[in-house]
Amino acid sequence: MLEAGDGHDGIFVVLEGTVVVQVDGDRVAIGPGEFCCFPAGLRHAVLETQPPLRTLMFRAPSIDDKT
């Protein structure tokens, strides 16, 4: 199911394992040491995970509301 961030930016860093995401219709695998950023409003979805999986996730209000 695609989501659009609901007013926040999201970032996650993969520490171990792999996360496969869909972004703008493209399927992308993010592996250890890589990160992915989802700005508020960008439609995305996690399609699969490959364990063992450890991630570090951050969510913050979108920069668009900091004027």
Summary of the structure (lengths in Angstrom):
residues: 67
radius of gyration: 12.2
end to end distance: 31.5
largest distance: 40.7
contacts: 167
relative contact order: 0.39
helix: 4%
strand: 66%
